[in-house]
Structure formats: structure tokens, C-alpha cells
């Protein structure tokens, strides 16, 4: 029975799985989006989102924790410098998985996983919201300002 076992082993031993997820996470941080299978994308999402959360607070301790998982100095630097600045106000959900269809060779379900804040095409038409809270009672709309009689050039002459 597998009660409470949430991790997808992906058909690999522990060391292989950890190395593969670390490499995929580094590629995601470097390129901002990668194509992979749906199962690997879901496993990568669980792997990389806590690291992005840790990167929002730039301390030596957090850098060491992230480096222990990622194993690449350049990826850690980019995560803490560029990515953390861009996702600083987001409370979670840093990645998006978009299903692409099936792979030609073996018919595997393919997906694109990307960092949400780096997709300018998807975010271009949506205006930034500052607050998401809404009041239950309707707010009183201010009355329109009365239109004053303006003097035009024709009336002055």
C-alpha cells in the first residue's frame, strides 16, 4: 500500500531522480521555460516552487539550502538576483504547466513548464491588480462633476 506517499518516483532510483530534478530546475531557471513530459513537469513544480519561495529572502542560509538542492552556482545566483526580484510580490504559484500533446516517438504526454512572470505574451493584456479584496456592500459612486460653461474663441469675439 502507498498511503501518504506523495512523491512520484518517475521510474528512477533516488540519486538519479534528485540529479534529474536538479538539472531540470537549473534549466528552468536559466531558460525560463522547458519542454518535458507531464509527469516530470509536475514533479519539477513540487521541487522548484519551495526554492523560489526561499529565494525571496536573500540570506546566506537560504542560499546554502537552495544550493544543496540545485548544485549549480550560476543557477543559484540567477535565482536570487533576477527571478526573486520578479516574483517578489507573488504569494505562490511561480510556475505554469501547459500541456502540448503527445510525443511522436513514444506517444508520451508532453508539457511546457514555465515561470509565470516571464511570459510577456500571456501577461500583456491583463492589467496588474493591486488588491483582490472586495467589499460586500456597494460603494457609493461619486456624482459626476457639473460641466462648467467654457468660453470658446467664437464667444469672446
ABEGO torsion letter per residue (X at the ends): XABGBABBAGGBBAAAAAAAAAAAAAAAAAAGBBBBBAAAAAAAAAAAAAAAAAAABBBAAAAAAAAAAAGBAAAAAAAAAAAAAAAAABAEGABBBBBAEBBAAAGBBBBBBBBAAABAAAAAABBBBABABBBABBBBBBBBBBBBBBBBAAAAX
